[in-house]
Amino acid sequence: MAKMTKSQFMTAFGEMFSISKKEAGEKWDAFVAMALKEVRSGGEFPLPGLGKLVKKDRAARMGRNPLTGESIQIPAKTVVKFRVAKAAKDAVL
């Protein structure tokens, strides 16, 4: 089975709520913007039944350039991770 494309997702999302594909795209973009704003300010954004987006600080570390083998310093940074809910794991497995 092939993966769902963004276009297919927007079509299905629009049909689910009886709105046009364009409106579905606008509503989805607004939802994503809200989720990212919440993660940025509060550190996490729950998606009940699915999981949650979590902001995580990653410490600085030593790495290796795969081309030259030279050791390099990788700076600390903040990343966003998705933690899958137990209910979603159980439903898939």
PyMOL Python script that loads the backbone (N, CA, C, O; Angstrom):
from pymol import cmd

cmd.read_pdbstr("""\
ATOM      1  N   MET A   1       0.844  -1.184   0.000  1.00  0.00           N
ATOM      2  CA  MET A   1       0.000   0.000   0.000  1.00  0.00           C
ATOM      3  C   MET A   1       0.891   1.250   0.000  1.00  0.00           C
ATOM      4  O   MET A   1       1.841   1.340   0.778  1.00  0.00           O
ATOM      5  N   ALA A   2       0.583   2.193  -0.861  1.00  0.00           N
ATOM      6  CA  ALA A   2       1.376   3.423  -0.988  1.00  0.00           C
ATOM      7  C   ALA A   2       1.048   4.391   0.148  1.00  0.00           C
ATOM      8  O   ALA A   2      -0.044   4.363   0.716  1.00  0.00           O
ATOM      9  N   LYS A   3       2.018   5.245   0.462  1.00  0.00           N
ATOM     10  CA  LYS A   3       1.812   6.268   1.488  1.00  0.00           C
ATOM     11  C   LYS A   3       0.831   7.314   0.973  1.00  0.00           C
ATOM     12  O   LYS A   3       0.725   7.550  -0.231  1.00  0.00           O
ATOM     13  N   MET A   4       0.126   7.928   1.896  1.00  0.00           N
ATOM     14  CA  MET A   4      -0.807   8.990   1.540  1.00  0.00           C
ATOM     15  C   MET A   4      -0.022  10.269   1.279  1.00  0.00           C
ATOM     16  O   MET A   4       0.822  10.663   2.084  1.00  0.00           O
ATOM     17  N   THR A   5      -0.305  10.913   0.150  1.00  0.00           N
ATOM     18  CA  THR A   5       0.354  12.174  -0.171  1.00  0.00           C
ATOM     19  C   THR A   5      -0.381  13.324   0.523  1.00  0.00           C
ATOM     20  O   THR A   5      -1.485  13.152   1.040  1.00  0.00           O
ATOM     21  N   LYS A   6       0.248  14.485   0.525  1.00  0.00           N
ATOM     22  CA  LYS A   6      -0.379  15.655   1.134  1.00  0.00           C
ATOM     23  C   LYS A   6      -1.690  15.981   0.414  1.00  0.00           C
ATOM     24  O   LYS A   6      -2.689  16.313   1.051  1.00  0.00           O
ATOM     25  N   SER A   7      -1.678  15.886  -0.907  1.00  0.00           N
ATOM     26  CA  SER A   7      -2.876  16.173  -1.691  1.00  0.00           C
ATOM     27  C   SER A   7      -4.004  15.194  -1.344  1.00  0.00           C
ATOM     28  O   SER A   7      -5.153  15.605  -1.184  1.00  0.00           O
ATOM     29  N   GLN A   8      -3.686  13.923  -1.228  1.00  0.00           N
ATOM     30  CA  GLN A   8      -4.690  12.924  -0.859  1.00  0.00           C
ATOM     31  C   GLN A   8      -5.206  13.184   0.551  1.00  0.00           C
ATOM     32  O   GLN A   8      -6.397  13.034   0.822  1.00  0.00           O
ATOM     33  N   PHE A   9      -4.298  13.576   1.450  1.00  0.00           N
ATOM     34  CA  PHE A   9      -4.698  13.882   2.825  1.00  0.00           C
ATOM     35  C   PHE A   9      -5.670  15.061   2.842  1.00  0.00           C
ATOM     36  O   PHE A   9      -6.700  15.002   3.512  1.00  0.00           O
ATOM     37  N   MET A  10      -5.354  16.124   2.115  1.00  0.00           N
ATOM     38  CA  MET A  10      -6.224  17.301   2.096  1.00  0.00           C
ATOM     39  C   MET A  10      -7.586  16.964   1.500  1.00  0.00           C
ATOM     40  O   MET A  10      -8.607  17.467   1.969  1.00  0.00           O
ATOM     41  N   THR A  11      -7.614  16.124   0.480  1.00  0.00           N
ATOM     42  CA  THR A  11      -8.880  15.704  -0.118  1.00  0.00           C
ATOM     43  C   THR A  11      -9.710  14.934   0.904  1.00  0.00           C
ATOM     44  O   THR A  11     -10.895  15.217   1.077  1.00  0.00           O
ATOM     45  N   ALA A  12      -9.099  13.966   1.582  1.00  0.00           N
ATOM     46  CA  ALA A  12      -9.811  13.161   2.581  1.00  0.00           C
ATOM     47  C   ALA A  12     -10.255  14.020   3.758  1.00  0.00           C
ATOM     48  O   ALA A  12     -11.370  13.865   4.256  1.00  0.00           O
ATOM     49  N   PHE A  13      -9.389  14.924   4.203  1.00  0.00           N
ATOM     50  CA  PHE A  13      -9.696  15.828   5.311  1.00  0.00           C
ATOM     51  C   PHE A  13     -10.887  16.708   4.948  1.00  0.00           C
ATOM     52  O   PHE A  13     -11.788  16.910   5.762  1.00  0.00           O
ATOM     53  N   GLY A  14     -10.890  17.229   3.727  1.00  0.00           N
ATOM     54  CA  GLY A  14     -11.997  18.068   3.264  1.00  0.00           C
ATOM     55  C   GLY A  14     -13.299  17.301   3.174  1.00  0.00           C
ATOM     56  O   GLY A  14     -14.348  17.808   3.573  1.00  0.00           O
ATOM     57  N   GLU A  15     -13.244  16.074   2.651  1.00  0.00           N
ATOM     58  CA  GLU A  15     -14.447  15.247   2.534  1.00  0.00           C
ATOM     59  C   GLU A  15     -15.009  14.901   3.908  1.00  0.00           C
ATOM     60  O   GLU A  15     -16.226  14.832   4.085  1.00  0.00           O
ATOM     61  N   MET A  16     -14.128  14.683   4.878  1.00  0.00           N
ATOM     62  CA  MET A  16     -14.550  14.320   6.233  1.00  0.00           C
ATOM     63  C   MET A  16     -15.422  15.415   6.846  1.00  0.00           C
ATOM     64  O   MET A  16     -16.363  15.124   7.585  1.00  0.00           O
ATOM     65  N   PHE A  17     -15.109  16.670   6.539  1.00  0.00           N
ATOM     66  CA  PHE A  17     -15.839  17.794   7.120  1.00  0.00           C
ATOM     67  C   PHE A  17     -16.708  18.535   6.100  1.00  0.00           C
ATOM     68  O   PHE A  17     -17.215  19.620   6.384  1.00  0.00           O
ATOM     69  N   SER A  18     -16.876  17.949   4.919  1.00  0.00           N
ATOM     70  CA  SER A  18     -17.701  18.537   3.850  1.00  0.00           C
ATOM     71  C   SER A  18     -17.266  19.951   3.506  1.00  0.00           C
ATOM     72  O   SER A  18     -18.089  20.861   3.406  1.00  0.00           O
ATOM     73  N   ILE A  19     -15.956  20.126   3.325  1.00  0.00           N
ATOM     74  CA  ILE A  19     -15.414  21.415   2.902  1.00  0.00           C
ATOM     75  C   ILE A  19     -14.503  21.179   1.704  1.00  0.00           C
ATOM     76  O   ILE A  19     -14.134  20.042   1.407  1.00  0.00           O
ATOM     77  N   SER A  20     -14.144  22.258   1.020  1.00  0.00           N
ATOM     78  CA  SER A  20     -13.292  22.125  -0.162  1.00  0.00           C
ATOM     79  C   SER A  20     -11.866  21.764   0.248  1.00  0.00           C
ATOM     80  O   SER A  20     -11.466  21.924   1.401  1.00  0.00           O
ATOM     81  N   LYS A  21     -11.119  21.274  -0.732  1.00  0.00           N
ATOM     82  CA  LYS A  21      -9.720  20.909  -0.506  1.00  0.00           C
ATOM     83  C   LYS A  21      -8.919  22.141  -0.067  1.00  0.00           C
ATOM     84  O   LYS A  21      -8.041  22.043   0.791  1.00  0.00           O
ATOM     85  N   LYS A  22      -9.226  23.298  -0.662  1.00  0.00           N
ATOM     86  CA  LYS A  22      -8.535  24.539  -0.320  1.00  0.00           C
ATOM     87  C   LYS A  22      -8.818  24.935   1.131  1.00  0.00           C
ATOM     88  O   LYS A  22      -7.901  25.297   1.868  1.00  0.00           O
ATOM     89  N   GLU A  23     -10.090  24.865   1.539  1.00  0.00           N
ATOM     90  CA  GLU A  23     -10.458  25.185   2.918  1.00  0.00           C
ATOM     91  C   GLU A  23      -9.803  24.205   3.891  1.00  0.00           C
ATOM     92  O   GLU A  23      -9.353  24.594   4.969  1.00  0.00           O
ATOM     93  N   ALA A  24      -9.754  22.937   3.502  1.00  0.00           N
ATOM     94  CA  ALA A  24      -9.117  21.922   4.344  1.00  0.00           C
ATOM     95  C   ALA A  24      -7.647  22.257   4.548  1.00  0.00           C
ATOM     96  O   ALA A  24      -7.123  22.130   5.654  1.00  0.00           O
ATOM     97  N   GLY A  25      -6.982  22.687   3.475  1.00  0.00           N
ATOM     98  CA  GLY A  25      -5.573  23.074   3.571  1.00  0.00           C
ATOM     99  C   GLY A  25      -5.371  24.259   4.490  1.00  0.00           C
ATOM    100  O   GLY A  25      -4.419  24.294   5.270  1.00  0.00           O
ATOM    101  N   GLU A  26      -6.269  25.237   4.400  1.00  0.00           N
ATOM    102  CA  GLU A  26      -6.173  26.420   5.257  1.00  0.00           C
ATOM    103  C   GLU A  26      -6.390  26.060   6.725  1.00  0.00           C
ATOM    104  O   GLU A  26      -5.677  26.551   7.600  1.00  0.00           O
ATOM    105  N   LYS A  27      -7.372  25.205   6.991  1.00  0.00           N
ATOM    106  CA  LYS A  27      -7.650  24.793   8.367  1.00  0.00           C
ATOM    107  C   LYS A  27      -6.498  23.958   8.919  1.00  0.00           C
ATOM    108  O   LYS A  27      -6.127  24.108  10.083  1.00  0.00           O
ATOM    109  N   TRP A  28      -5.933  23.081   8.095  1.00  0.00           N
ATOM    110  CA  TRP A  28      -4.801  22.265   8.539  1.00  0.00           C
ATOM    111  C   TRP A  28      -3.595  23.154   8.843  1.00  0.00           C
ATOM    112  O   TRP A  28      -2.919  22.955   9.852  1.00  0.00           O
ATOM    113  N   ASP A  29      -3.321  24.130   7.978  1.00  0.00           N
ATOM    114  CA  ASP A  29      -2.198  25.044   8.204  1.00  0.00           C
ATOM    115  C   ASP A  29      -2.383  25.827   9.505  1.00  0.00           C
ATOM    116  O   ASP A  29      -1.416  26.063  10.228  1.00  0.00           O
ATOM    117  N   ALA A  30      -3.623  26.232   9.807  1.00  0.00           N
ATOM    118  CA  ALA A  30      -3.907  26.952  11.050  1.00  0.00           C
ATOM    119  C   ALA A  30      -3.684  26.040  12.260  1.00  0.00           C
ATOM    120  O   ALA A  30      -3.162  26.477  13.285  1.00  0.00           O
ATOM    121  N   PHE A  31      -4.085  24.769  12.132  1.00  0.00           N
ATOM    122  CA  PHE A  31      -3.874  23.804  13.214  1.00  0.00           C
ATOM    123  C   PHE A  31      -2.388  23.590  13.476  1.00  0.00           C
ATOM    124  O   PHE A  31      -1.956  23.566  14.629  1.00  0.00           O
ATOM    125  N   VAL A  32      -1.608  23.434  12.415  1.00  0.00           N
ATOM    126  CA  VAL A  32      -0.161  23.231  12.551  1.00  0.00           C
ATOM    127  C   VAL A  32       0.482  24.456  13.191  1.00  0.00           C
ATOM    128  O   VAL A  32       1.340  24.320  14.063  1.00  0.00           O
ATOM    129  N   ALA A  33       0.076  25.650  12.767  1.00  0.00           N
ATOM    130  CA  ALA A  33       0.627  26.885  13.348  1.00  0.00           C
ATOM    131  C   ALA A  33       0.313  26.963  14.837  1.00  0.00           C
ATOM    132  O   ALA A  33       1.167  27.360  15.629  1.00  0.00           O
ATOM    133  N   MET A  34      -0.906  26.585  15.223  1.00  0.00           N
ATOM    134  CA  MET A  34      -1.284  26.592  16.630  1.00  0.00           C
ATOM    135  C   MET A  34      -0.431  25.590  17.415  1.00  0.00           C
ATOM    136  O   MET A  34       0.046  25.908  18.504  1.00  0.00           O
ATOM    137  N   ALA A  35      -0.237  24.403  16.882  1.00  0.00           N
ATOM    138  CA  ALA A  35       0.563  23.367  17.550  1.00  0.00           C
ATOM    139  C   ALA A  35       1.999  23.842  17.749  1.00  0.00           C
ATOM    140  O   ALA A  35       2.556  23.686  18.835  1.00  0.00           O
ATOM    141  N   LEU A  36       2.596  24.414  16.720  1.00  0.00           N
ATOM    142  CA  LEU A  36       3.981  24.876  16.823  1.00  0.00           C
ATOM    143  C   LEU A  36       4.116  26.040  17.801  1.00  0.00           C
ATOM    144  O   LEU A  36       5.105  26.131  18.529  1.00  0.00           O
ATOM    145  N   LYS A  37       3.131  26.922  17.819  1.00  0.00           N
ATOM    146  CA  LYS A  37       3.147  28.047  18.765  1.00  0.00           C
ATOM    147  C   LYS A  37       3.097  27.522  20.201  1.00  0.00           C
ATOM    148  O   LYS A  37       3.820  28.014  21.067  1.00  0.00           O
ATOM    149  N   GLU A  38       2.251  26.531  20.454  1.00  0.00           N
ATOM    150  CA  GLU A  38       2.133  25.951  21.790  1.00  0.00           C
ATOM    151  C   GLU A  38       3.413  25.233  22.214  1.00  0.00           C
ATOM    152  O   GLU A  38       3.835  25.342  23.365  1.00  0.00           O
ATOM    153  N   VAL A  39       4.027  24.500  21.290  1.00  0.00           N
ATOM    154  CA  VAL A  39       5.276  23.811  21.607  1.00  0.00           C
ATOM    155  C   VAL A  39       6.360  24.827  21.909  1.00  0.00           C
ATOM    156  O   VAL A  39       7.122  24.663  22.862  1.00  0.00           O
ATOM    157  N   ARG A  40       6.433  25.875  21.105  1.00  0.00           N
ATOM    158  CA  ARG A  40       7.450  26.914  21.296  1.00  0.00           C
ATOM    159  C   ARG A  40       7.298  27.579  22.660  1.00  0.00           C
ATOM    160  O   ARG A  40       8.290  27.800  23.354  1.00  0.00           O
ATOM    161  N   SER A  41       6.060  27.901  23.052  1.00  0.00           N
ATOM    162  CA  SER A  41       5.855  28.632  24.299  1.00  0.00           C
ATOM    163  C   SER A  41       5.717  27.723  25.520  1.00  0.00           C
ATOM    164  O   SER A  41       6.255  28.041  26.581  1.00  0.00           O
ATOM    165  N   GLY A  42       5.013  26.608  25.395  1.00  0.00           N
ATOM    166  CA  GLY A  42       4.732  25.777  26.561  1.00  0.00           C
ATOM    167  C   GLY A  42       5.547  24.501  26.662  1.00  0.00           C
ATOM    168  O   GLY A  42       5.554  23.855  27.710  1.00  0.00           O
ATOM    169  N   GLY A  43       6.225  24.132  25.603  1.00  0.00           N
ATOM    170  CA  GLY A  43       7.060  22.940  25.662  1.00  0.00           C
ATOM    171  C   GLY A  43       6.412  21.676  25.162  1.00  0.00           C
ATOM    172  O   GLY A  43       7.118  20.727  24.820  1.00  0.00           O
ATOM    173  N   GLU A  44       5.077  21.623  25.105  1.00  0.00           N
ATOM    174  CA  GLU A  44       4.429  20.441  24.550  1.00  0.00           C
ATOM    175  C   GLU A  44       3.034  20.752  24.036  1.00  0.00           C
ATOM    176  O   GLU A  44       2.404  21.732  24.435  1.00  0.00           O
ATOM    177  N   PHE A  45       2.563  19.878  23.126  1.00  0.00           N
ATOM    178  CA  PHE A  45       1.239  20.027  22.532  1.00  0.00           C
ATOM    179  C   PHE A  45       0.615  18.643  22.442  1.00  0.00           C
ATOM    180  O   PHE A  45       1.062  17.822  21.641  1.00  0.00           O
ATOM    181  N   PRO A  46      -0.422  18.361  23.256  1.00  0.00           N
ATOM    182  CA  PRO A  46      -1.021  17.026  23.245  1.00  0.00           C
ATOM    183  C   PRO A  46      -1.977  16.819  22.068  1.00  0.00           C
ATOM    184  O   PRO A  46      -2.700  17.732  21.669  1.00  0.00           O
ATOM    185  N   LEU A  47      -1.964  15.622  21.534  1.00  0.00           N
ATOM    186  CA  LEU A  47      -2.911  15.188  20.516  1.00  0.00           C
ATOM    187  C   LEU A  47      -3.584  13.944  21.097  1.00  0.00           C
ATOM    188  O   LEU A  47      -3.104  12.831  20.878  1.00  0.00           O
ATOM    189  N   PRO A  48      -4.691  14.111  21.834  1.00  0.00           N
ATOM    190  CA  PRO A  48      -5.312  13.007  22.549  1.00  0.00           C
ATOM    191  C   PRO A  48      -5.557  11.794  21.646  1.00  0.00           C
ATOM    192  O   PRO A  48      -6.089  11.906  20.542  1.00  0.00           O
ATOM    193  N   GLY A  49      -5.148  10.635  22.159  1.00  0.00           N
ATOM    194  CA  GLY A  49      -5.310   9.396  21.425  1.00  0.00           C
ATOM    195  C   GLY A  49      -4.178   9.097  20.467  1.00  0.00           C
ATOM    196  O   GLY A  49      -4.049   7.967  19.997  1.00  0.00           O
ATOM    197  N   LEU A  50      -3.350  10.094  20.167  1.00  0.00           N
ATOM    198  CA  LEU A  50      -2.258   9.926  19.211  1.00  0.00           C
ATOM    199  C   LEU A  50      -0.895  10.073  19.877  1.00  0.00           C
ATOM    200  O   LEU A  50      -0.015   9.236  19.674  1.00  0.00           O
ATOM    201  N   GLY A  51      -0.712  11.114  20.661  1.00  0.00           N
ATOM    202  CA  GLY A  51       0.567  11.369  21.322  1.00  0.00           C
ATOM    203  C   GLY A  51       0.710  12.840  21.614  1.00  0.00           C
ATOM    204  O   GLY A  51      -0.280  13.549  21.791  1.00  0.00           O
ATOM    205  N   LYS A  52       1.962  13.304  21.666  1.00  0.00           N
ATOM    206  CA  LYS A  52       2.174  14.732  21.889  1.00  0.00           C
ATOM    207  C   LYS A  52       3.498  15.180  21.294  1.00  0.00           C
ATOM    208  O   LYS A  52       4.464  14.420  21.226  1.00  0.00           O
ATOM    209  N   LEU A  53       3.515  16.439  20.865  1.00  0.00           N
ATOM    210  CA  LEU A  53       4.736  17.081  20.401  1.00  0.00           C
ATOM    211  C   LEU A  53       5.430  17.645  21.630  1.00  0.00           C
ATOM    212  O   LEU A  53       4.790  18.291  22.461  1.00  0.00           O
ATOM    213  N   VAL A  54       6.737  17.407  21.756  1.00  0.00           N
ATOM    214  CA  VAL A  54       7.477  17.835  22.932  1.00  0.00           C
ATOM    215  C   VAL A  54       8.749  18.546  22.505  1.00  0.00           C
ATOM    216  O   VAL A  54       9.482  18.065  21.641  1.00  0.00           O
ATOM    217  N   LYS A  55       9.009  19.711  23.127  1.00  0.00           N
ATOM    218  CA  LYS A  55      10.254  20.444  22.884  1.00  0.00           C
ATOM    219  C   LYS A  55      11.318  19.858  23.798  1.00  0.00           C
ATOM    220  O   LYS A  55      11.089  19.691  24.996  1.00  0.00           O
ATOM    221  N   LYS A  56      12.481  19.545  23.236  1.00  0.00           N
ATOM    222  CA  LYS A  56      13.548  18.888  23.988  1.00  0.00           C
ATOM    223  C   LYS A  56      14.866  19.598  23.733  1.00  0.00           C
ATOM    224  O   LYS A  56      15.190  19.917  22.589  1.00  0.00           O
ATOM    225  N   ASP A  57      15.632  19.849  24.796  1.00  0.00           N
ATOM    226  CA  ASP A  57      16.960  20.440  24.652  1.00  0.00           C
ATOM    227  C   ASP A  57      17.968  19.317  24.456  1.00  0.00           C
ATOM    228  O   ASP A  57      17.981  18.349  25.217  1.00  0.00           O
ATOM    229  N   ARG A  58      18.794  19.441  23.458  1.00  0.00           N
ATOM    230  CA  ARG A  58      19.828  18.450  23.169  1.00  0.00           C
ATOM    231  C   ARG A  58      21.178  19.044  23.556  1.00  0.00           C
ATOM    232  O   ARG A  58      21.510  20.151  23.132  1.00  0.00           O
ATOM    233  N   ALA A  59      21.948  18.330  24.343  1.00  0.00           N
ATOM    234  CA  ALA A  59      23.245  18.818  24.828  1.00  0.00           C
ATOM    235  C   ALA A  59      24.282  18.828  23.706  1.00  0.00           C
ATOM    236  O   ALA A  59      24.165  18.094  22.724  1.00  0.00           O
ATOM    237  N   ALA A  60      25.291  19.669  23.871  1.00  0.00           N
ATOM    238  CA  ALA A  60      26.411  19.681  22.930  1.00  0.00           C
ATOM    239  C   ALA A  60      27.140  18.347  23.037  1.00  0.00           C
ATOM    240  O   ALA A  60      27.167  17.738  24.107  1.00  0.00           O
ATOM    241  N   ARG A  61      27.733  17.891  21.929  1.00  0.00           N
ATOM    242  CA  ARG A  61      28.422  16.607  21.942  1.00  0.00           C
ATOM    243  C   ARG A  61      29.487  16.566  20.870  1.00  0.00           C
ATOM    244  O   ARG A  61      29.534  17.408  19.973  1.00  0.00           O
ATOM    245  N   MET A  62      30.335  15.573  20.986  1.00  0.00           N
ATOM    246  CA  MET A  62      31.353  15.360  19.961  1.00  0.00           C
ATOM    247  C   MET A  62      30.787  14.427  18.903  1.00  0.00           C
ATOM    248  O   MET A  62      30.105  13.454  19.224  1.00  0.00           O
ATOM    249  N   GLY A  63      31.070  14.722  17.652  1.00  0.00           N
ATOM    250  CA  GLY A  63      30.638  13.892  16.543  1.00  0.00           C
ATOM    251  C   GLY A  63      31.808  13.610  15.632  1.00  0.00           C
ATOM    252  O   GLY A  63      32.942  13.991  15.921  1.00  0.00           O
ATOM    253  N   ARG A  64      31.529  12.945  14.536  1.00  0.00           N
ATOM    254  CA  ARG A  64      32.588  12.600  13.604  1.00  0.00           C
ATOM    255  C   ARG A  64      32.103  12.901  12.187  1.00  0.00           C
ATOM    256  O   ARG A  64      31.003  12.511  11.795  1.00  0.00           O
ATOM    257  N   ASN A  65      32.944  13.600  11.432  1.00  0.00           N
ATOM    258  CA  ASN A  65      32.648  13.868  10.033  1.00  0.00           C
ATOM    259  C   ASN A  65      32.790  12.541   9.289  1.00  0.00           C
ATOM    260  O   ASN A  65      33.887  11.983   9.251  1.00  0.00           O
ATOM    261  N   PRO A  66      31.709  12.017   8.696  1.00  0.00           N
ATOM    262  CA  PRO A  66      31.784  10.710   8.059  1.00  0.00           C
ATOM    263  C   PRO A  66      32.694  10.682   6.823  1.00  0.00           C
ATOM    264  O   PRO A  66      33.188   9.623   6.437  1.00  0.00           O
ATOM    265  N   LEU A  67      32.908  11.831   6.217  1.00  0.00           N
ATOM    266  CA  LEU A  67      33.743  11.892   5.017  1.00  0.00           C
ATOM    267  C   LEU A  67      35.230  11.834   5.352  1.00  0.00           C
ATOM    268  O   LEU A  67      35.992  11.102   4.720  1.00  0.00           O
ATOM    269  N   THR A  68      35.633  12.617   6.356  1.00  0.00           N
ATOM    270  CA  THR A  68      37.055  12.706   6.682  1.00  0.00           C
ATOM    271  C   THR A  68      37.437  11.932   7.942  1.00  0.00           C
ATOM    272  O   THR A  68      38.616  11.650   8.156  1.00  0.00           O
ATOM    273  N   GLY A  69      36.459  11.586   8.779  1.00  0.00           N
ATOM    274  CA  GLY A  69      36.748  10.913  10.032  1.00  0.00           C
ATOM    275  C   GLY A  69      37.190  11.863  11.130  1.00  0.00           C
ATOM    276  O   GLY A  69      37.489  11.427  12.242  1.00  0.00           O
ATOM    277  N   GLU A  70      37.234  13.146  10.836  1.00  0.00           N
ATOM    278  CA  GLU A  70      37.670  14.170  11.782  1.00  0.00           C
ATOM    279  C   GLU A  70      36.610  14.377  12.872  1.00  0.00           C
ATOM    280  O   GLU A  70      35.416  14.407  12.576  1.00  0.00           O
ATOM    281  N   SER A  71      37.044  14.520  14.131  1.00  0.00           N
ATOM    282  CA  SER A  71      36.129  14.806  15.238  1.00  0.00           C
ATOM    283  C   SER A  71      35.686  16.258  15.146  1.00  0.00           C
ATOM    284  O   SER A  71      36.485  17.151  14.864  1.00  0.00           O
ATOM    285  N   ILE A  72      34.393  16.481  15.390  1.00  0.00           N
ATOM    286  CA  ILE A  72      33.851  17.839  15.355  1.00  0.00           C
ATOM    287  C   ILE A  72      32.963  18.048  16.575  1.00  0.00           C
ATOM    288  O   ILE A  72      32.416  17.095  17.129  1.00  0.00           O
ATOM    289  N   GLN A  73      32.830  19.282  16.980  1.00  0.00           N
ATOM    290  CA  GLN A  73      31.953  19.645  18.093  1.00  0.00           C
ATOM    291  C   GLN A  73      30.574  19.966  17.528  1.00  0.00           C
ATOM    292  O   GLN A  73      30.444  20.845  16.676  1.00  0.00           O
ATOM    293  N   ILE A  74      29.544  19.261  17.995  1.00  0.00           N
ATOM    294  CA  ILE A  74      28.169  19.523  17.580  1.00  0.00           C
ATOM    295  C   ILE A  74      27.546  20.382  18.671  1.00  0.00           C
ATOM    296  O   ILE A  74      27.501  19.962  19.827  1.00  0.00           O
ATOM    297  N   PRO A  75      27.059  21.591  18.327  1.00  0.00           N
ATOM    298  CA  PRO A  75      26.533  22.502  19.349  1.00  0.00           C
ATOM    299  C   PRO A  75      25.201  22.017  19.932  1.00  0.00           C
ATOM    300  O   PRO A  75      24.498  21.208  19.325  1.00  0.00           O
ATOM    301  N   ALA A  76      24.877  22.523  21.106  1.00  0.00           N
ATOM    302  CA  ALA A  76      23.589  22.238  21.743  1.00  0.00           C
ATOM    303  C   ALA A  76      22.484  22.871  20.906  1.00  0.00           C
ATOM    304  O   ALA A  76      22.693  23.902  20.266  1.00  0.00           O
ATOM    305  N   LYS A  77      21.310  22.251  20.913  1.00  0.00           N
ATOM    306  CA  LYS A  77      20.181  22.827  20.189  1.00  0.00           C
ATOM    307  C   LYS A  77      18.879  22.300  20.760  1.00  0.00           C
ATOM    308  O   LYS A  77      18.863  21.336  21.525  1.00  0.00           O
ATOM    309  N   THR A  78      17.801  22.940  20.380  1.00  0.00           N
ATOM    310  CA  THR A  78      16.466  22.538  20.801  1.00  0.00           C
ATOM    311  C   THR A  78      15.782  21.869  19.612  1.00  0.00           C
ATOM    312  O   THR A  78      15.831  22.378  18.493  1.00  0.00           O
ATOM    313  N   VAL A  79      15.139  20.718  19.864  1.00  0.00           N
ATOM    314  CA  VAL A  79      14.459  19.971  18.812  1.00  0.00           C
ATOM    315  C   VAL A  79      13.025  19.674  19.239  1.00  0.00           C
ATOM    316  O   VAL A  79      12.683  19.790  20.416  1.00  0.00           O
ATOM    317  N   VAL A  80      12.196  19.293  18.282  1.00  0.00           N
ATOM    318  CA  VAL A  80      10.826  18.880  18.568  1.00  0.00           C
ATOM    319  C   VAL A  80      10.738  17.384  18.313  1.00  0.00           C
ATOM    320  O   VAL A  80      11.160  16.897  17.264  1.00  0.00           O
ATOM    321  N   LYS A  81      10.187  16.660  19.279  1.00  0.00           N
ATOM    322  CA  LYS A  81      10.010  15.215  19.146  1.00  0.00           C
ATOM    323  C   LYS A  81       8.532  14.892  19.283  1.00  0.00           C
ATOM    324  O   LYS A  81       7.762  15.661  19.857  1.00  0.00           O
ATOM    325  N   PHE A  82       8.149  13.737  18.745  1.00  0.00           N
ATOM    326  CA  PHE A  82       6.773  13.271  18.880  1.00  0.00           C
ATOM    327  C   PHE A  82       6.773  12.012  19.729  1.00  0.00           C
ATOM    328  O   PHE A  82       7.435  11.031  19.390  1.00  0.00           O
ATOM    329  N   ARG A  83       6.040  12.037  20.823  1.00  0.00           N
ATOM    330  CA  ARG A  83       5.898  10.859  21.690  1.00  0.00           C
ATOM    331  C   ARG A  83       4.549  10.219  21.387  1.00  0.00           C
ATOM    332  O   ARG A  83       3.500  10.841  21.556  1.00  0.00           O
ATOM    333  N   VAL A  84       4.591   8.985  20.944  1.00  0.00           N
ATOM    334  CA  VAL A  84       3.375   8.269  20.568  1.00  0.00           C
ATOM    335  C   VAL A  84       2.650   7.788  21.832  1.00  0.00           C
ATOM    336  O   VAL A  84       3.279   7.265  22.752  1.00  0.00           O
ATOM    337  N   ALA A  85       1.332   7.968  21.870  1.00  0.00           N
ATOM    338  CA  ALA A  85       0.518   7.538  23.005  1.00  0.00           C
ATOM    339  C   ALA A  85       0.413   6.021  23.027  1.00  0.00           C
ATOM    340  O   ALA A  85       0.480   5.371  21.984  1.00  0.00           O
ATOM    341  N   LYS A  86       0.251   5.468  24.204  1.00  0.00           N
ATOM    342  CA  LYS A  86       0.138   4.022  24.353  1.00  0.00           C
ATOM    343  C   LYS A  86      -1.059   3.485  23.558  1.00  0.00           C
ATOM    344  O   LYS A  86      -0.971   2.417  22.951  1.00  0.00           O
ATOM    345  N   ALA A  87      -2.158   4.213  23.561  1.00  0.00           N
ATOM    346  CA  ALA A  87      -3.352   3.773  22.830  1.00  0.00           C
ATOM    347  C   ALA A  87      -3.057   3.653  21.333  1.00  0.00           C
ATOM    348  O   ALA A  87      -3.540   2.729  20.678  1.00  0.00           O
ATOM    349  N   ALA A  88      -2.269   4.582  20.793  1.00  0.00           N
ATOM    350  CA  ALA A  88      -1.918   4.534  19.369  1.00  0.00           C
ATOM    351  C   ALA A  88      -0.983   3.365  19.095  1.00  0.00           C
ATOM    352  O   ALA A  88      -1.133   2.680  18.083  1.00  0.00           O
ATOM    353  N   LYS A  89      -0.018   3.124  19.982  1.00  0.00           N
ATOM    354  CA  LYS A  89       0.892   1.986  19.818  1.00  0.00           C
ATOM    355  C   LYS A  89       0.101   0.680  19.815  1.00  0.00           C
ATOM    356  O   LYS A  89       0.311  -0.185  18.964  1.00  0.00           O
ATOM    357  N   ASP A  90      -0.806   0.550  20.773  1.00  0.00           N
ATOM    358  CA  ASP A  90      -1.594  -0.675  20.891  1.00  0.00           C
ATOM    359  C   ASP A  90      -2.497  -0.881  19.674  1.00  0.00           C
ATOM    360  O   ASP A  90      -2.696  -2.014  19.235  1.00  0.00           O
ATOM    361  N   ALA A  91      -3.041   0.202  19.132  1.00  0.00           N
ATOM    362  CA  ALA A  91      -3.925   0.099  17.967  1.00  0.00           C
ATOM    363  C   ALA A  91      -3.171  -0.349  16.716  1.00  0.00           C
ATOM    364  O   ALA A  91      -3.728  -1.046  15.868  1.00  0.00           O
ATOM    365  N   VAL A  92      -1.904   0.051  16.605  1.00  0.00           N
ATOM    366  CA  VAL A  92      -1.107  -0.303  15.431  1.00  0.00           C
ATOM    367  C   VAL A  92      -0.563  -1.726  15.563  1.00  0.00           C
ATOM    368  O   VAL A  92      -0.532  -2.481  14.591  1.00  0.00           O
ATOM    369  N   LEU A  93      -0.143  -2.076  16.749  1.00  0.00           N
ATOM    370  CA  LEU A  93       0.437  -3.411  16.958  1.00  0.00           C
ATOM    371  C   LEU A  93      -0.671  -4.388  17.200  1.00  0.00           C
ATOM    372  O   LEU A  93      -0.414  -5.575  17.401  1.00  0.00           O
TER     373      LEU A  93
END
""", "prot")
cmd.dss("prot")
cmd.show_as("cartoon", "prot")
cmd.util.cbc("prot")
cmd.orient("prot")
